[in-house]
């Protein structure tokens, strides 16, 4: 599967716009993206973004700092510093097109 930087930009934007400190878990998932993106394509890109450290799993939005047993099931996604930098770069490149 080919990487699609428009899809990467959209994923990063959607994750950035979620509130990581909300008391309601609003985890980003592949089915949330509008448009022409298929679930497999979005999921593949999510894995790539997680592997490269542009996104990370976070329990901040549910306040589960001490309860590690539920960390995986309740962890949401958030951008890392590196992810914010990539999104800024992608948005700047799009502005010049």
C-alpha positions in Angstrom: 0.0 0.0 0.0 1.3 3.5 -0.9 1.6 6.2 1.7 -0.8 9.1 1.1 0.3 12.4 2.6 -3.1 13.9 2.2 -4.5 11.1 4.4 -1.6 11.6 6.9 -2.4 15.3 7.1 -6.1 14.5 7.7 -5.4 11.9 10.4 -3.0 14.2 12.2 -5.5 17.1 12.0 -8.3 15.0 13.4 -6.2 13.7 16.2 -4.9 17.2 17.0 -8.5 18.5 17.2 -9.6 16.0 19.8 -9.4 17.1 23.4 -6.9 14.8 25.2 -8.1 16.0 28.6 -11.8 15.4 28.1 -13.4 13.2 30.7 -15.3 11.4 27.9 -13.0 9.0 25.9 -13.2 10.3 22.3 -10.6 8.0 20.9 -9.9 8.5 17.2 -10.6 5.5 15.1 -10.3 4.8 11.4 -14.0 5.0 10.8 -14.2 8.6 11.9 -12.6 10.2 8.8 -15.0 11.6 6.3 -14.5 11.2 2.6 -13.0 8.6 0.3 -10.6 6.9 2.8 -11.2 3.2 3.3 -10.9 1.6 6.8 -7.9 -0.5 5.8 -6.0 2.5 4.3 -6.6 4.7 7.4 -5.7 1.8 9.7 -2.5 1.2 7.8 -1.5 4.9 8.0 -2.3 5.0 11.7 0.1 2.1 12.3 2.8 3.9 10.4 2.3 7.1 12.3 2.4 5.3 15.6 5.5 3.3 14.6 7.4 6.5 13.6 6.4 8.4 16.8 4.1 11.0 15.2 1.2 9.7 17.3 1.2 8.0 20.7 -1.3 6.3 22.9 -2.3 8.4 25.9 -4.5 7.9 29.0 -4.5 11.6 29.8 -8.0 12.1 28.5 -9.5 9.6 31.0 -7.3 10.4 34.0 -6.0 6.9 34.4 -2.5 7.7 35.5 -2.4 5.1 38.2 -4.6 2.3 36.8 -2.3 0.6 34.3 -4.5 -2.4 33.9 -7.0 -0.5 31.8 -4.4 1.6 30.0 -4.6 -0.2 26.6 -8.4 -0.4 26.5 -9.0 3.3 27.4 -6.0 4.9 25.9 -6.7 7.5 23.2 -4.4 9.0 20.6 -2.5 12.3 20.7 0.1 14.0 18.6 3.7 14.0 19.8 6.0 17.0 19.4 7.2 15.3 16.2 3.6 14.8 15.0 2.9 18.5 15.5 6.0 19.4 13.5 5.0 17.1 10.7 1.5 18.5 10.5 2.8 22.1 10.4 5.2 21.1 7.6 2.4 19.3 5.6 0.1 22.3 6.0 2.8 24.7 4.9 3.5 22.6 1.8 -0.2 22.5 1.0 -0.4 26.3 1.2 2.2 26.6 -1.6 0.3 24.3 -4.0 
